Amino acid sequence: MSDPITYARAHQADYLAELIDFLRIPSISTQPERTDDTAVAAQWLADKMKQAGLENVEIITTQRHPLVYADWLHAGDAPTVLIYGHYDVQPAEPLELWDSPPFEPTVRDDYLYARGSSDDKGQAYIHAKAVEAILQSNGRLPVNVKFIVEGEEESGGESLEAFIPQNKAKLAADVALVSDTAMVSAQQPAIVYGLRGMCYAYIDIEGPKRDLHSGSFGGGINNPLNVLGHIIAKLKDEDGRILMPGFYDAVRPLTEQERNILAQFPLDEAAWLAESGAPEPWGDPDYTLVERLGARPTLDVHGIIGGYTGPGAKTVLPAKVHAKLSMRLVPDQDPDEIFRLLKAYVAKLAPPSVKVTVTLEHGALASITDFNIPAMQAAAKAYATAFGQEPVFMREGGSIPVVSQFQSELGLETVLMGFGLPGDQIHAPNERFYLPNFYRGIETSIHFLQNLLFNTHD
C-alpha cells in the first residue's frame, strides 16, 4: 500500500491537464445550440471516472441533458457517500469582458480562468481525483462511494429532480457530499451547514387594452406602472422587514448556540462592503450582518418591465407591466405556502381598476445540517489536516435545491465542502479557480473519505 496524498501530489500536472480539457467543453445547458456539447462533457466525465477505477459507470439519458452515475461499493458495512456535482456551466456572455476566451482555459498567477472552473467543474472533479488517488494507491476505498453528476443545475435541474424519487435505492447512502460553495479566504476553510430556499414569482398587472396617451387619459385611468410601484412599496418596510401577513410564522428561530457560532464567522465587513460597492450595510437591525446574509429570509425585486424606456420622452400609460421577485427562505418555510401568502397579499393590495396576476416560477426548500454529526466532524478534521486551519461553520445565502431534495427524498444530510473563493466571479466574466485550492481540495477529499470511516465507527 502507498500513500494517496503522495500519489495525488505526484500527479498534480496530470490533474490540471485533465481539468483544462474538461473546461474546454462549452457545456452550457441553457443554450439549445450547446446540447451536443453537454453530451460530450457527460461522456468525457464518464470516461475519466472509469479510468479512475470507479465501476458501474452510466450515462443516463433524460428528456434534456444526461446524468452521469458511477460507484465503488466494496467496503462492506462502511458508510456510503453520495457525491454530487454538475458539469454544465453558465453562458459566458458578454464575451468582450473576458481577458481570455472563456473556453480556452488560461493559468495566470495561480488562478485557472475559464467558464465553469469554480462553478462547478473544478470543484466536482476534485472528488473523482481523490477517489482515483486512493484506488491507485491502495486498491480499495475506506468507504462506499456513489457519484451522481447532472448537466442541468444551471438551467433548473428538472431531470435530476425527477430522477431522484424514482431511483431511491440506486442513490441510497448514509451522507451526501457536495462541493459547490466557497471558503472564507485562501487561508480560511469553511463548511456550509445551511442553505436558503427559494420562492420566485412574477407579478403581472393589466390596465387598459392598449397604451394610452397620458394627456387624454391621465387622472382617469389607473396607470398599471403606478399600481405596481404601490404594491412593491408595501412588501417591505424601510429596514427590510417583510410586511406580508404570515410570512415569518414558520421561520425556525436561531438558537443561542447557533448565534454564537455565526458570531465567530470572520466576516471582514469593510472588504465585503468594498466588494459590493454600496455606501453602507443595510437590513433588519435585530440581526447581525452575518445572520441577515444567510440565516434570515429575504424578499427582493429583480426586474420591472413596462412603459417606455427608450431615449427621449413618450407620455403613455402602459397597458401591461411585469415584475420579477424572489424570496429567499429559511428552514421550515414552505415555498408553496409562501407563494400562497404572496398571492393573497398582492390581491388584497390591488385596486379593482386593474387586473393583477401572480405566478410561481419555481420554489425550493431551505436545508440545514446538524454540525455535530460524524460526517461534519470528519470534514472539519479533513480541512484542518489539508489546510492547517480549522474550518468555520457558516450558513450560505444562496440555494442548492438538490440538497433539500436529498434530505426530503433520500433522508440524507449533506456536507457542503467548498473550495471556491469569494472572488471567483462565478456566473460573471473572468470566472476563475485558485489552483492551490484544487490540489488541497483533492487532499481534503482523501482525508474526508478516510476520516468518515473512523468518525462513524468511533
C-alpha positions as CSV (number, residue, x, y, z in Angstrom):
1,M,0.0,0.0,0.0
2,S,1.2,3.5,-0.8
3,D,0.1,6.9,0.4
4,P,-2.8,8.5,-1.6
5,I,-1.6,12.0,-0.7
6,T,1.8,11.3,-2.2
7,Y,0.2,9.9,-5.3
8,A,-2.0,12.9,-5.7
9,R,0.9,15.3,-5.3
10,A,2.9,13.4,-7.9
11,H,0.0,13.7,-10.4
12,Q,-0.9,17.3,-10.0
13,A,0.2,18.2,-13.5
14,D,-1.9,15.4,-14.9
15,Y,-4.9,16.5,-12.9
16,L,-4.6,20.1,-14.2
17,A,-4.2,19.0,-17.8
18,E,-7.4,16.9,-17.4
19,L,-9.3,19.8,-15.8
20,I,-8.3,22.1,-18.7
21,D,-9.6,19.5,-21.2
22,F,-12.9,19.4,-19.2
23,L,-13.2,23.2,-19.2
24,R,-12.7,23.4,-22.9
25,I,-16.1,21.8,-23.5
26,P,-18.8,24.6,-23.7
27,S,-21.4,22.6,-21.8
28,I,-23.9,25.4,-21.5
29,S,-27.2,23.8,-20.5
30,T,-29.4,26.8,-21.1
31,Q,-28.5,27.2,-24.8
32,P,-30.1,24.7,-27.2
33,E,-27.3,25.0,-29.7
34,R,-24.9,23.6,-27.0
35,T,-26.9,20.4,-26.4
36,D,-24.2,18.3,-28.2
37,D,-21.5,19.9,-26.1
38,T,-23.3,18.9,-22.9
39,A,-23.4,15.3,-24.2
40,V,-19.7,15.5,-24.9
41,A,-19.0,16.7,-21.4
42,A,-21.0,13.9,-19.9
43,Q,-19.1,11.3,-22.0
44,W,-15.8,12.9,-21.1
45,L,-16.6,12.7,-17.4
46,A,-17.8,9.1,-17.6
47,D,-14.6,8.0,-19.4
48,K,-12.5,9.7,-16.6
49,M,-14.5,8.0,-13.9
50,K,-13.8,4.6,-15.5
51,Q,-10.1,5.4,-15.7
52,A,-10.2,6.4,-12.0
53,G,-11.3,2.9,-11.1
54,L,-15.0,3.6,-10.5
55,E,-17.5,1.0,-11.5
56,N,-21.0,0.8,-13.0
57,V,-20.4,4.0,-14.8
58,E,-23.5,5.1,-16.7
59,I,-24.6,7.9,-18.9
60,I,-28.3,8.2,-18.1
61,T,-30.4,9.8,-20.8
62,T,-33.1,12.3,-19.8
63,Q,-35.6,14.5,-21.6
64,R,-32.8,17.1,-21.7
65,H,-29.2,16.6,-20.6
66,P,-27.7,13.3,-19.4
67,L,-26.8,12.4,-15.8
68,V,-23.6,10.6,-15.1
69,Y,-23.6,7.9,-12.4
70,A,-20.7,5.8,-11.0
71,D,-19.9,3.9,-7.9
72,W,-17.5,1.7,-5.9
73,L,-19.3,-0.5,-3.4
74,H,-16.8,-3.0,-1.9
75,A,-16.3,-1.5,1.6
76,G,-18.9,-3.8,3.2
77,D,-20.8,-2.2,6.1
78,A,-18.7,1.0,6.0
79,P,-20.6,4.2,5.3
80,T,-21.8,5.1,1.8
81,V,-21.1,8.6,0.5
82,L,-23.2,10.1,-2.4
83,I,-21.1,12.7,-4.2
84,Y,-23.0,15.3,-6.2
85,G,-21.8,17.8,-8.8
86,H,-22.8,19.4,-12.1
87,Y,-20.9,19.5,-15.3
88,D,-23.0,22.2,-17.0
89,V,-22.0,25.8,-16.9
90,Q,-23.5,29.3,-17.2
91,P,-23.5,31.2,-20.5
92,A,-20.2,33.1,-21.0
93,E,-21.7,36.4,-22.4
94,P,-20.7,39.2,-22.5
95,L,-17.7,37.7,-24.2
96,E,-15.9,41.1,-24.7
97,L,-15.4,41.4,-20.9
98,W,-13.3,38.3,-20.7
99,D,-9.5,38.8,-20.5
100,S,-9.0,35.4,-22.2
101,P,-11.6,33.3,-24.0
102,P,-14.0,31.6,-21.6
103,F,-13.4,28.1,-23.1
104,E,-9.7,28.4,-23.6
105,P,-8.6,27.8,-20.0
106,T,-5.7,30.1,-19.0
107,V,-3.5,30.0,-15.9
108,R,-2.5,33.4,-14.5
109,D,-0.9,33.9,-11.1
110,D,-2.1,30.5,-9.7
111,Y,-5.6,31.0,-11.0
112,L,-7.2,29.0,-13.7
113,Y,-9.5,31.2,-15.8
114,A,-12.4,29.6,-17.6
115,R,-16.2,29.3,-17.5
116,G,-17.0,26.5,-15.1
117,S,-13.6,26.5,-13.4
118,S,-15.1,27.1,-10.0
119,D,-18.8,26.5,-10.7
120,D,-18.7,23.6,-10.7
121,K,-16.4,21.5,-12.9
122,G,-13.2,22.3,-10.9
123,Q,-14.8,21.6,-7.6
124,A,-16.7,18.5,-8.7
125,Y,-13.7,17.0,-10.4
126,I,-11.8,17.2,-7.1
127,H,-13.6,14.1,-5.7
128,A,-13.1,12.0,-8.8
129,K,-9.3,12.6,-8.5
130,A,-9.4,11.9,-4.7
131,V,-11.1,8.5,-5.4
132,E,-8.5,7.8,-8.1
133,A,-5.6,8.6,-5.8
134,I,-6.9,6.2,-3.1
135,L,-7.8,3.4,-5.5
136,Q,-4.5,3.6,-7.4
137,S,-2.5,3.7,-4.1
138,N,-4.5,1.1,-2.0
139,G,-6.6,-0.8,-4.4
140,R,-9.7,-0.1,-2.4
141,L,-11.6,2.8,-0.7
142,P,-12.2,3.0,3.0
143,V,-16.0,3.7,2.4
144,N,-18.5,3.0,-0.3
145,V,-18.9,5.8,-2.9
146,K,-21.6,6.8,-5.4
147,F,-21.4,9.7,-7.8
148,I,-24.4,11.5,-9.4
149,V,-23.4,14.4,-11.7
150,E,-26.0,16.4,-13.6
151,G,-26.0,18.6,-16.6
152,E,-28.9,21.0,-15.8
153,E,-28.0,22.7,-12.5
154,E,-27.7,26.0,-14.2
155,S,-31.0,25.6,-16.1
156,G,-33.4,24.3,-13.4
157,G,-32.3,20.7,-12.7
158,E,-35.6,19.2,-13.7
159,S,-34.1,15.9,-14.9
160,L,-32.3,15.1,-11.7
161,E,-35.3,16.3,-9.7
162,A,-37.5,13.7,-11.5
163,F,-34.8,11.0,-11.3
164,I,-34.2,11.1,-7.5
165,P,-37.6,9.9,-6.3
166,Q,-37.7,7.1,-9.0
167,N,-34.2,5.8,-8.1
168,K,-34.1,5.9,-4.3
169,A,-32.4,2.5,-4.0
170,K,-29.8,3.4,-6.6
171,L,-28.9,6.6,-4.7
172,A,-29.2,5.2,-1.2
173,A,-26.4,6.3,1.1
174,D,-25.5,7.5,4.6
175,V,-24.5,11.0,3.8
176,A,-24.2,13.3,0.7
177,L,-21.1,15.3,-0.2
178,V,-21.3,18.5,-2.4
179,S,-18.6,20.9,-3.4
180,D,-20.3,23.9,-4.9
181,T,-19.6,26.6,-2.3
182,A,-16.8,28.9,-1.2
183,M,-14.3,29.3,1.6
184,V,-13.9,32.5,3.5
185,S,-10.4,33.0,2.1
186,A,-7.5,31.0,0.7
187,Q,-6.3,30.5,4.2
188,Q,-9.6,30.0,6.0
189,P,-11.8,27.0,5.0
190,A,-15.5,26.9,5.8
191,I,-18.2,24.3,6.0
192,V,-21.6,25.5,4.9
193,Y,-24.3,23.8,7.1
194,G,-27.3,25.7,5.9
195,L,-28.7,26.9,2.6
196,R,-31.7,29.2,2.0
197,G,-34.6,28.0,-0.1
198,M,-36.4,30.0,-2.8
199,C,-39.8,31.2,-4.0
200,Y,-39.5,33.0,-7.3
201,A,-42.6,34.7,-8.6
202,Y,-43.9,37.1,-11.3
203,I,-46.5,39.9,-10.8
204,D,-48.4,40.9,-14.0
205,I,-50.7,43.9,-14.0
206,E,-53.1,44.8,-16.8
207,G,-55.0,48.0,-17.2
208,P,-56.3,49.4,-20.4
209,K,-56.4,47.3,-23.6
210,R,-53.6,49.3,-25.2
211,D,-51.1,52.0,-24.2
212,L,-52.9,55.3,-23.7
213,H,-51.9,59.0,-24.1
214,S,-51.3,60.4,-20.6
215,G,-52.8,63.7,-21.6
216,S,-56.1,62.3,-22.7
217,F,-56.4,59.6,-20.0
218,G,-54.1,60.5,-17.2
219,G,-56.1,61.1,-14.0
220,G,-59.0,59.0,-15.2
221,I,-57.3,55.6,-15.9
222,N,-55.2,53.9,-13.2
223,N,-51.6,53.5,-14.5
224,P,-50.5,49.8,-14.1
225,L,-47.0,51.0,-13.5
226,N,-48.1,53.3,-10.7
227,V,-50.1,50.4,-9.2
228,L,-47.1,48.1,-9.3
229,G,-45.0,50.7,-7.5
230,H,-47.5,51.0,-4.7
231,I,-47.6,47.2,-4.3
232,I,-43.9,46.8,-4.3
233,A,-43.6,49.6,-1.7
234,K,-45.9,47.7,0.6
235,L,-44.0,44.4,0.5
236,K,-41.3,45.6,2.9
237,D,-40.6,48.3,5.4
238,E,-37.5,50.6,5.2
239,D,-35.4,48.3,7.4
240,G,-36.2,45.3,5.2
241,R,-38.8,43.6,7.3
242,I,-41.3,41.8,5.1
243,L,-44.8,43.0,5.6
244,M,-46.7,40.1,4.1
245,P,-49.0,38.6,6.8
246,G,-47.9,35.2,8.0
247,F,-44.5,35.4,6.2
248,Y,-42.4,34.8,9.4
249,D,-44.8,32.4,11.1
250,A,-42.9,29.2,10.2
251,V,-39.4,30.6,10.5
252,R,-37.2,28.4,12.7
253,P,-35.7,30.7,15.4
254,L,-32.0,31.0,15.7
255,T,-30.8,29.2,18.8
256,E,-28.3,30.9,21.2
257,Q,-25.7,28.2,20.2
258,E,-26.1,29.0,16.5
259,R,-26.0,32.7,17.0
260,N,-22.7,32.3,18.9
261,I,-21.3,30.1,16.1
262,L,-22.3,32.7,13.5
263,A,-20.8,35.5,15.6
264,Q,-17.4,33.7,15.3
265,F,-17.6,33.9,11.5
266,P,-14.7,36.1,10.4
267,L,-16.5,38.4,8.0
268,D,-14.4,41.4,7.0
269,E,-17.2,43.9,6.8
270,A,-15.1,46.6,5.2
271,A,-13.8,44.3,2.5
272,W,-17.3,42.8,2.0
273,L,-18.7,46.3,1.6
274,A,-15.9,47.4,-0.8
275,E,-16.6,44.3,-3.0
276,S,-20.3,45.3,-3.1
277,G,-19.6,49.0,-4.0
278,A,-22.6,50.0,-1.8
279,P,-22.3,53.0,0.6
280,E,-23.1,51.1,3.8
281,P,-24.7,47.8,5.0
282,W,-28.5,47.7,5.4
283,G,-31.1,45.4,6.9
284,D,-33.1,44.4,9.9
285,P,-31.4,45.9,13.0
286,D,-32.5,43.0,15.1
287,Y,-30.0,40.7,13.4
288,T,-26.3,40.9,12.7
289,L,-25.0,41.2,9.1
290,V,-23.8,37.6,9.1
291,E,-27.2,36.4,10.3
292,R,-29.0,38.6,7.7
293,L,-26.8,37.2,4.9
294,G,-27.5,33.5,5.4
295,A,-29.9,32.8,8.3
296,R,-32.8,35.1,7.7
297,P,-35.4,35.2,4.9
298,T,-35.5,38.0,2.2
299,L,-37.7,39.5,-0.4
300,D,-36.2,41.3,-3.4
301,V,-37.4,42.7,-6.7
302,H,-35.2,41.8,-9.6
303,G,-36.8,43.5,-12.6
304,I,-39.6,45.7,-13.7
305,I,-40.8,45.7,-17.3
306,G,-43.3,48.2,-18.6
307,G,-43.9,51.6,-20.2
308,Y,-41.4,53.4,-22.5
309,T,-37.7,53.0,-21.6
310,G,-36.1,54.2,-24.9
311,P,-34.4,57.5,-25.4
312,G,-36.4,60.7,-25.1
313,A,-39.9,61.2,-23.8
314,K,-43.0,59.3,-24.6
315,T,-46.1,60.1,-22.4
316,V,-48.0,56.8,-22.3
317,L,-50.0,54.9,-19.7
318,P,-48.7,51.3,-20.3
319,A,-51.4,48.6,-20.8
320,K,-49.3,45.9,-19.1
321,V,-46.4,45.8,-16.7
322,H,-44.4,42.9,-15.2
323,A,-42.2,42.4,-12.2
324,K,-39.9,39.6,-11.1
325,L,-39.3,38.9,-7.4
326,S,-37.8,36.3,-5.2
327,M,-38.0,35.3,-1.6
328,R,-35.0,33.5,-0.1
329,L,-36.4,31.2,2.6
330,V,-35.0,29.6,5.7
331,P,-35.7,26.2,7.4
332,D,-39.4,25.4,8.0
333,Q,-40.7,27.9,5.4
334,D,-42.5,26.1,2.6
335,P,-42.2,27.8,-0.8
336,D,-45.8,26.8,-1.9
337,E,-47.2,28.3,1.3
338,I,-45.1,31.4,0.9
339,F,-46.4,31.8,-2.6
340,R,-50.0,31.4,-1.4
341,L,-49.4,34.2,1.1
342,L,-47.8,36.4,-1.5
343,K,-50.7,35.9,-3.9
344,A,-53.3,36.6,-1.2
345,Y,-51.4,39.8,0.0
346,V,-51.0,41.2,-3.5
347,A,-54.6,40.5,-4.3
348,K,-55.6,42.5,-1.2
349,L,-53.3,45.4,-2.2
350,A,-54.5,45.5,-5.8
351,P,-57.3,48.1,-6.7
352,P,-60.2,47.0,-8.8
353,S,-59.2,49.3,-11.6
354,V,-56.5,46.8,-12.8
355,K,-56.2,43.1,-13.2
356,V,-53.3,41.5,-11.2
357,T,-51.9,38.0,-11.8
358,V,-49.3,36.4,-9.5
359,T,-47.4,33.4,-11.0
360,L,-45.0,31.0,-9.3
361,E,-41.8,30.5,-11.4
362,H,-40.1,27.9,-9.1
363,G,-39.6,27.1,-5.5
364,A,-37.1,25.2,-3.3
365,L,-36.9,24.3,0.3
366,A,-34.2,25.5,2.6
367,S,-31.8,23.0,4.1
368,I,-29.8,22.8,7.3
369,T,-27.4,20.1,8.6
370,D,-26.5,19.4,12.2
371,F,-22.9,20.5,12.5
372,N,-22.4,17.8,15.2
373,I,-22.9,14.7,13.0
374,P,-19.9,12.5,12.4
375,A,-19.7,13.4,8.7
376,M,-19.4,17.1,9.5
377,Q,-16.7,16.4,12.1
378,A,-14.9,14.2,9.5
379,A,-15.0,17.1,7.1
380,A,-13.7,19.6,9.7
381,K,-10.7,17.3,10.5
382,A,-10.0,16.9,6.8
383,Y,-9.9,20.6,6.3
384,A,-7.7,21.1,9.3
385,T,-5.2,18.5,8.0
386,A,-5.1,19.7,4.4
387,F,-5.2,23.5,5.1
388,G,-3.6,23.7,8.5
389,Q,-6.5,25.7,9.7
390,E,-9.8,24.7,11.5
391,P,-12.8,25.5,9.3
392,V,-15.5,27.9,10.4
393,F,-19.2,26.9,10.1
394,M,-21.5,29.2,8.1
395,R,-24.9,29.5,6.5
396,E,-25.0,30.3,2.8
397,G,-27.5,32.8,1.5
398,G,-27.9,31.1,-1.9
399,S,-29.7,27.9,-2.8
400,I,-28.7,24.5,-4.0
401,P,-32.1,22.8,-4.5
402,V,-30.8,19.2,-4.7
403,V,-29.5,19.5,-1.1
404,S,-33.1,19.9,0.2
405,Q,-34.2,17.1,-2.1
406,F,-31.6,14.7,-0.8
407,Q,-32.9,15.5,2.7
408,S,-36.6,15.1,1.8
409,E,-36.5,12.2,-0.7
410,L,-33.4,10.2,0.4
411,G,-33.2,11.1,4.1
412,L,-29.6,12.3,3.7
413,E,-27.7,15.0,5.4
414,T,-25.3,16.9,3.2
415,V,-21.8,18.0,3.9
416,L,-21.1,21.2,1.8
417,M,-17.3,21.1,1.5
418,G,-16.5,24.0,-0.8
419,F,-13.1,25.1,-2.3
420,G,-14.1,28.2,-4.2
421,L,-13.2,31.7,-3.1
422,P,-15.3,34.9,-2.8
423,G,-13.6,36.5,-5.8
424,D,-14.0,33.6,-8.2
425,Q,-16.5,35.6,-10.2
426,I,-18.8,32.7,-10.9
427,H,-21.6,33.5,-13.4
428,A,-19.6,36.5,-14.5
429,P,-16.8,37.2,-16.9
430,N,-13.3,36.0,-15.9
431,E,-14.5,33.2,-13.7
432,R,-11.5,31.6,-12.0
433,F,-10.4,28.8,-9.7
434,Y,-7.5,29.1,-7.3
435,L,-5.2,26.1,-8.3
436,P,-3.7,25.6,-4.8
437,N,-7.3,25.0,-3.6
438,F,-7.8,22.5,-6.4
439,Y,-4.8,20.5,-5.2
440,R,-5.6,20.9,-1.5
441,G,-9.2,20.1,-2.2
442,I,-8.2,16.7,-3.6
443,E,-6.2,16.1,-0.4
444,T,-9.1,17.3,1.7
445,S,-11.4,14.8,0.0
446,I,-9.0,12.0,0.5
447,H,-8.8,12.8,4.3
448,F,-12.6,13.1,4.4
449,L,-13.2,9.6,3.0
450,Q,-10.6,8.2,5.4
451,N,-11.9,10.2,8.4
452,L,-15.5,9.3,7.7
453,L,-14.9,5.6,8.5
454,F,-13.1,6.4,11.7
455,N,-15.7,9.1,12.8
456,T,-18.7,6.9,12.1
457,H,-17.3,3.8,13.9
458,D,-15.7,5.8,16.7
